[in-house]
Amino acid sequence: MSIILISCEDKGLENADWLKEPSFVKPMTLTPSSDEVVMTAGNDDAVAITFTWTPGNDRGTGTTLKYFFRMDIVGNNFAEATTLLQEMPVDVFTKSFTVGELNELLIEKWGYAGGSTAKFEAEIIAQVENSPQYQKPEVASTSFSATAFSQGPLPLFLVGDAISGGWDYNTGKKINEVIERSQYTYTGDFSVGSFKIIDKPGSEWPSYNPLDEFNLAYNKTQSQTATNFNVTKAGRYSLFVSRSKLTYIFAYTPYENVYMVGNAITGIGWDIGRAKQTTWDPKNPEVFSYKGQFDAGEFKLYTQQGDWNGRALMAPVNGTKLIVDGEATPMMLMPNANPDNKWIIETTGNYELIINPAKMTIRLKKL
């Protein structure tokens, strides 16, 4: 929802309070059917929670109200990436979630494991339509907690000549179940060849096979969509699978970790034993990143901690300055950290450092 600002000549406004928070004698209210929801398996179609709200207050002749319901984890501040947002149909003043819907949201959207409890905040927003001038929406809020239930693990396995074990379906390699029945990861060495994902050892079907670069097909029996994953270059790769969404990411990830050391790394300095580890995301497996304060100064990148002569990802030329919000800068692998080419950050500030060892690039973005 966007806010439209209207430019006016200084002749006074028809309503001097038009940009202030609305205040009414009887404000709109939002009420949950329960403050605490505990969900159990086997009741997927039962209603877990219902939200009911009173109509918003009248905003003047010709205006109408459009309602939006949104919900998020307490503390997320309704960030775009985490918020569930829905426009409500006309003359509808309730919103319900079944046990199955709410449990899936907790596990898949917000990443809570079965048995864990989350605290939520919910809002109903009454947006003013057909007003001659912008009016701030009326908002009503509430909160509740919900406990997810566990459906139990559902392991997946890799088979193929690109991994150890080959095409023996009895020796499939089990992959890590990050969120049960939903998200899986595997990182390891792959050979030139092919592989696929199966439900259980000893059986070729059902299987998960690539439809394209990002999407999977679930084949209960052999079908025309049953192509395999292909590896054309041997090396270390990471696989991320969303079983619930039938999507995947398979990417070359040559290093397990990337560490930062130098006087540009706040609180670390040139202490190689305390080199700061960057963050790796299995959903974006080519990239290592770090968000936070950096000091003006120099730094180096290592793929291990505690060894000045170890493998380093260095600048092509010593003293290479990272341009804030500029294009990605090439890196070079220095197996023994020689020559000692350092990166430079010119100004102290809060940045995101983005390192891509697969493409051998580095970027600095201002937060």
N, C-alpha and C positions, 0 to 999 in steps of 0.2 A: 504494500500500500504506500503510495507516494503522497507527499505533502506538497500542495501547490501554493506558492506564495504569489500574491497579487500585488502588483505595483500600483500605488495610488498617489494622486496629488495631495498635498497637505491641506485638505479641505475638511478634515475630520472624518471619522468612520461612523456608519450608521449604528454599529454596535462596538463600543470601545473595548469590550471584553472578548472580542471574537477569537483572539489567539490564546486566551487563558484557558486553564483547565475548567471544563464545565462543572457547575455546582448546582444541584437541584435539591428541593425539599425532600423528595423521595427518589434517591438515586437508584439506578439499575442494580440488581443483585444477581449473583451467580452462586448456586448451591449444589454441591455434590450429594449423591444419595448415600455416600459413606465417606468418612474421613480416613478409613483404613481398609484397604482391599487385600485379602489374602486369597490367591487363586490356587486351585487344585486341578490336577490332571483329570481328564474324563468329563469335564464340564465346558468344553470349548464353546458351545452355542448358548450357554447361559449368560445373562447380562452381568457384567462385573461392576459397572458403575454408570450412573446416568447423571448428567449435568442439566440443571434447569435454571433458566434465567427469566427475569421479568422484562417486559418491553422497555426499550430506551425511551427517554423523555422526548416530547415533541420539540422540534427545532424551528418551527415557524411555518407559515403558509407555503404550500407547494413542496416542502422538503419531505424526503423519505429516508429511512434508515436501512442500511445493509449490514448484516451481522457476520462477523468472523470469529471463529473459535480457534484458539491456539493453546498449545500445551508443551511443556518442556521440563527438564530436570531442574530443580531448585539450584540456583547458582550459575546456570548457563546464560541467564539474562535474555532469554529468547533469541539466541543467536540464530542466524539464518540457517546454518548448517545442521542445527540440532532440533529446531522447532517443528512441531507438527502443526500445520496451518490449514484451515478449511473454511471456505465461504459457505454459509448456511443457506438453505432454501428459504424462500419467502414464507413468512408466517410460521416458521418452525422455531420453537423456543426450548428444545431439548437436544442433547447430544449423548449417545450411549456408546459404550464399547463392550463387546462380548469378552468372555474370559480368553478365548483363543486370540482375538484381535489384540487385546492389551498385553497378553503374555508375549506374543510375537513382537510387538513394539519394544517391550522392555529388553528382549534378548537381541533382536536384529537391529533395531534403530539405535537404541541407547546402550547396547553392549553389556547388559546385566546378565549374570549367570543365573541358572535356575536355583531357587532358594534364597536369593538375595532380595533386599528391599530398597526401593528407590523413593525419594521424596519429590513430588511434582508440584508445579504451579500451573494453573489454568486461567485463561482470561476469555471473556466475551467482549468483543469490540463492536460498538454501534457506530458505524461510519455514516456521516451525513451526506446525502445525495441531493442534487438539484437545489443547492443553496446559492444565492447570488454572491456570497462571499464564503471563503473557507471557514469552517467551524471545526474545532478539535473534537475527535470522537469521544463518546462516553465509554468508559471501561469499567468492568466489574471483574474482580479477581477472587480466586479461592485456591486452596491447596489440599493435598491428600497424599497418602503413601500407598504403595502397591508392592506386593511380594510375588515374584515370579515362581512358577513351578518348573521342576526339571522333568523333561521327557526321557532323560537318560541319553547316554552317548550313542552315536551312530558313526562308527569309524569308517574311513575311506582308505584305499590302498592304491599304490602305484605299481604297475607292471610294465615291462618292456625292455628292449635291448639297450635303451639309453640309460638305464639305471642298473645297479647290481641286482641279480636275481633273474634277469632276462624275462622271457615270456612264460615262465613257470607260474601259473595262476595260484599255485599252492604256497608260493613264497612272496606274495605281494608285500611291498614295503608300506607299513602303516604311516600315515601322515598326521600331523599335530592338529587336534580338534580344539581350536581356540574358543569358539562359542558353540556349544553342543548342537549338533544337527544343523548348523548354519554356516560357520566360517572355519576354514582349514588353511594351514600353511605347511610348507616343507621347503627347506633349504639344504642343498647338498651338491655333490659332484655328479654331473651328467656326461655321458659319452655321446658321440655322434650316433644317432639312431632315432627311435621313436618310443612312445609310451602312451598309456592311457590310465584312467582312474576307474577302479571297480568298487562295488559295494562290499564284497566279502571275498576272502581267499578261496581258491578252489573253483571259482565260477567266472567265466568270461563275461557274463551278463547278469544283472544290469551293469551298465558302464556310463561314464560321463566322457563325452568326446567333444572336441572343439568344433563349433559351428563356424566361427570366424576368429578374429584376433582377440575378442574379449568375451564372447558368449559361448555357453555350453549347450549341448544336446544331451538329454537323459534318455538312453536307449535301454529299454527292458529286454529287447532281443536285438539281434543283428538287423541293421537298417542302412539305408543309403547315407545317413548322417554320421555313421560310425567311422569317421576318419580319426587318425591318431595325432598326438602332439609330436612335432618333429624338432629334433635338435641338430643343427648343422655345424655347430662349433662346440667342441668339448670344453667344459669349464664348470664353474660354480654358478648355480641358478637358484632363484627363489620362485615358488609357486604359491599363489593365493587363490583360494576357491571359495565362492559363496554358493553353497548348495541351495539355499532358499531362493536366491535370485538367478541361479544358473549363469553366473559370470565367473571369470577367472583373469588372473594376471600372471604371466610367466615371463621372467626377465633375467637377464645376465647380471649377476651381482658378485663381482670378483673378490670382494673383501667382506669380512665379517663385521668389522668395525672401522671407524675413522675417528682419530683423536686430534685435538687442537692443543698447541703449546706455543707460548710466546708472550711478550709483554703486551700484546693486543688482546690477550684472553684474560678478562677480568678475574682476578683472584688466583690465577695460575702462574703467570710469568713463565720463566724459562726452567721450570721444574718438570723434567720429562717423566718423572715418576708419578706426577699428579696431572698429566695431560688429560684434558676434559674430553669425555666421550660425546660424540654427536648422537642424534636420534635417528633410528632406522624405522621405517613404516612398511610393513609387509604389503600394504595396499599400493605402495609406490616404491617398489623394491630397488629401483635403480638409484634412489636418492638417499643421502644422509643429510641431515639439517640440524641447525641449532638456532634457537631464538633467545635473545637476551642482550645484555649490555656487552659491548666491545670497547676497548680503549684504543686511542690513537697509538699505533705502533706496528710491530712486525709479528708474524706468526708463521708456523709451519704445520703441515698435516702429516700424520703417521697412521699406518694401518695396524699398529700395535703400540702398547704403552711401555715405556721404560727403556727404550733402546735408541740412542741418538744415531746409531748407524743402521737402523732398521729401514724397512721399506717406507718410502715417503711419496706423497703426492705434492709436487712442488711447482713453482712458477717456472715458465720457460726461461725467464730472465730474472736475475736477482733484483729485488726491490720493485716487483710488479705491483702497481696500485690497483686495488679493486674499486671500480667505479660504482657508486651507489645507484641502484636501479638501472644499471647499464646492461649491456648484452653479456651473455655467458662468456667467461674467459677460459681459454684452454689451459689444461694442466698437463704435467708430464710425470711419469713414474720414474722415480730415482731409487733403484733397488737398495742402495747403500746410503741414501740421503746425500748423495754427492753428484754434482756440485750443490752447495748449500744455498739454494735460491729461495728467498723468503717472500711472503705476501705482505702487503702494507695496507692498513686501514688508516686513512688520513685524519678522520674526525671521530672522537668519542661519541657514542650514541647507541640506541637500541636497534638492532638489525636482525635479519634472518640470513644466515649463511647457508647456501644450498650447494651441496657437493654431489656431483654425478660421476662416480668412477667408471660406469659403463660407457659414458660418452666422453669422459675425461674433461669435464668442464666444472667451473665454479662461478657462483653469483653471489652478490651482496645486495639485499633489499632492505629498505628502511621500514621499520615497524611504525 
